[in-house]
């Protein structure tokens, strides 16, 4: 009989110990939630910055594509003229770039206008100024090397991407 009582006492003790450790404490739950919130915040910020970088890359690639098309028009002798693009860093309106043909923008004819995506600004050309990239007829060589820089300004940092045209006509 004594053996039976010891066995029941052991079962009661182990059962009550198991019952007490069945759930999580409030502290454990709060700790897990805090870790998940921190991880979520870091992941969201990384994804947001990645989206901004993609936006700047897409705009830079669009500028390169337009410049290559302009260069091809000059090489093919379309309109029997030089072809170029004028980048306008306007302070009072949206920033844009025009495609034109002729010896210069003022003496030429504008054919297309492209606006920068929302939130993207030119760093070069500087504020309230313009930059012309003109490709010579038949050769596609640029009159001079140019550097076009676009920027997204965020609360934490600026994302900058440059498009360069060399004097030999290379667009990078």
Secondary structure, DSSP 8 states (H G I E B T S, - for coil): -HHHHHHHHHHHHHHHHHHHTSS--HHHHHHHHHHHHHHHHHHHHHHHHHHHHHHHHHHHHHHHHHHHHHHHHHHHTGGGS-EEEEEEE-SSS--EEEEEESSSTTTSEEEEEEE--TTEEEEES-TTEEEEEEE-TTT--BSS-EEEEEEEE-SS-EEEEEEEE-TTS-B-
